[in-house]
Amino acid sequence: MKRQLLFAALLALAASAAAQETPIRYMPEPDFDGIIARTLEGVKPHDAFEGVAACRVADAQFIKPVSLEEARQLLAPCVAALTATYGKRVAIGEGTVSAQGRMSAQVEVLMLEVPAGTGVEAPVMKDLNKAVAARGGRLLGHPAVVVAEQRKTPQEALNECILPMVVREISTGADFIKAYGVCLRKIPEFGIVEMQPWPSKPLGVILLTKADHPVAESLTTAVEVSSLEGPVKVELIAYASTTALDR
């Protein structure tokens, strides 16, 4: 028994000595300043054209001025490359904006267009604005602006649609689909893949769309169309394409 107690005491003493010799290691404190700096760098706007080979033309010097149309054509490959980079459609067009001055003249500009609903804090919007600002607000000698495309409403699409000379009777949702369905289907951003009468509403139509939620919300509305009896109001309701519709 004495031998066992002596052996246990020796073990305890050895463990205590080993513990004293083993240095205590502490985890380093998080580098909060570094984390914040890296986070801010990630959201900081960058020149969208920088490092994109097709966008080098934006800094090219020409012997003679290029027209607005020529500038648009020269920059077309650049915006196509940016579409692939950001995963959002970037287009370039021509437009006019009001200049602030005594005459408030309309000034022709190059318009870099991003999808409707793109917020000002979206990376593609911030980086394009940075690219334009870095070049003094001009591209190839012309004023340039970054804008979000205007989302067309169902009523606007119907108003612009080329309709048959003969006005048809619109008394059901099926009548509306037959006479006016093509007007909504031909708008790409609507993304309509199916249309059917709304069972609980005689003058209602259900739309199935592959577009995102904001577009689907904009399609849920009431529209007015012409019929033999005069203007008729039709109610539309839209669902995402993943939603099963009752037949």
N, C-alpha and C positions, 0 to 999 in steps of 0.2 A: 504493500500500500504506500509506504514511504517513497519507494522508487517511482511509483506512478505519479505521486504528488510532485516530486522533484522534477520529473520529466515535463509535466504540465506547466510548472513554473518556468522552466527553461524555454519552453515554446512561447509562452506569453511574453517573456523578456525579449526573445528574438523578434517577435512580431512588433513589439513596441519600438525596438531599435530600427527595424526596417521602415516603419511608418515615419520615424523622425528623419531618416535619410532620403525618403522619397519626396521630391519637390512637389508642391501643390501647384497645379496648373489652372489658370483661369481663362475662360473664353473671352476673346477680345470684345470690347463694346462695339455695337453696330456703328458703322460709319454713316451717321444720319446725314451729315453734310453732303457726302458723296452720293447717297441715295437720292436726296432732293435734287442735286445737280444733274444726275443722270435722268431723273424723271422730267425735269424741266427741259432738258436737251431733247428728250423724245417728243415733246409737244411743241417745241420751238419751230416756227415755220422755216422751211428751206426753199431755196430757189429750185422750182420744179424742173427747169431746163438744165440745171447743172448736172453734168455727167451723162446726159442723154445725147448720143451721137446725132440723132435726127434733129435735135433742137439747136445744134450749133449755128444753124442758119439765122437764128434770131439775133446773133451778134455779128453777122456778116456785113461787110461794107460794100456798097454798090456804086459804080461810077455814076449812074443816073438814077433818079428816084424810081421806085417801083409803085405801080398803082395799087389800089386797095385790093382789087381782085388778084393781082399777081402776088401780093403779100399773103393773101389767104391761101393760094395754091402752094406757095413755098413753105408755109407753116403746116400744111395738112399732114405730111409725114410725121412731124413733131407731135401733133396732138394725137395721132394714131398710136405713137409709141407711149405717150402718157396714159392713154386709155389702158394699155396693157400693164403699165407700171402700177397704176392706182386701182385697177379693177373697176373703175367707173368710167362711163362714156364721157370723153372730152371731145368737143367739136369746136370748129371755128367758123364764124360767119361774119356778115357785115350788118351794121345797123347804124342808127343815129341816136344821139343823145343831145339834150339841151345844154348849150354852153351858157354859163353864167355871164351875162353881159347886158349891155343896154338893149341889144336886139334879140337876145335869147335865141340866137341862131342854132339851127340843127347841125351838129358836127358828125360827119361820117367816121365810124370807128370800127376797129376789129373787135369782135366779141368772142371771148373764150367761154364756151357754154358747158356747164356741168349739169347733171340730171336734176330735174325738179325736186324740190325738197331738200337739197344739199345745204346743210347749215354753214354759217360763216366760220365755225370752228372746225369743220371737217378738214382733214389733212389736204385733200386735193384743192379745196378752196383757198386755204391759207397759203399753200405752196405756189399756186398759180398767181395769187396776188403778190407774193414775194417776188416772183419772177418778173412780173410786169413792173413793179415798183423799182426793182434793181436796174431796169432799163429806162428809167425816167418816165414811166407811164406810156411808153411808145414801143411798138414792135415794127421793125423795118420801116421806120419813119412815120408810122400812123398811130394815132391815139388808140389805146387798147384798154378794154375793161373785162372783168370776169363776172359773169352773171349765171344764175341758175335758170334753167329753162322754165318757162311758164307752163304749168300743167293745164291742159285743155279740159274743160268740163264736158259732161255728156250733152248738156244743152247746146254748147258751142259746136260740138261735133255734129249734132243734128241740124243746127242752123246752116252750117257750111256744106252739108251733104247735098249732092246733086240728086234731086228727087224726080220721080216720073211726072210727066205732065198731067196725068190723071190722078186726082186725089182719091184715095181709097177709104173705105169705111174702116174706122178703128174703134171697135166696140169690145175687144178682148186683148189680153196680152199676146195671144197667138197672132192676132192681126198686126199688132205693133212689130213683132219679130219679123213677120213676113215683109212688111212695108219698109221698116226702118232699121232692122237688125244690122244690115250691112254697114250702115253709117257708124255704128259703134264698133263693129268688128274690125273695121279698116284702120282704127287708130292704134298703132303699135303699143303705146304706153299703157293702154287699157288692158291689154293682154287677155282679152275675152276668148275663152275656149269653148263655152257652151252657153246657150240661152234657152229658157223655157218659161211657159206661163206660170204665174204665181197662183197656186190652187185656191188660196183663201181670198184673193183679191181679183175680181174680174178684169180690172185694168191695171194689172201688176205683172212685172217680169223679173225673174230670178236670173242673175248673171253669175257665171263661174269664171274666175279670173286667175291667171298665173302671176299677176302683178303683186307688188308688196302691199303691206297693210294700209299705208296712207292712200294709195291709189284705190284700193278696194273701198275704203271709206268714202272717197270722193265719188265713187260710182253709185253709192247708196243715196239716192236722191229722187226728186220728182222732176219730170220733164214735160214740156208742152209741145205737141205736134199737131199738124193740120189733118183734118179728116173731112168727110162729106158733111158732117154735122157742124163743122167749125173746129176751133181749137179744142184739143182733148188733153187732159192731164193724165200721165202714166207714171206709176210709182215703180222705181227700180230698187232692187236690193242685191248686193254683191257678196259673194263668198269666195274664199281662197280655193284654189283648184284641189287642195287636199280634202276639202269638205265634200262628203257624199250628198248628192241631191236626191230627194225622193222622186221617183218616176211617177 
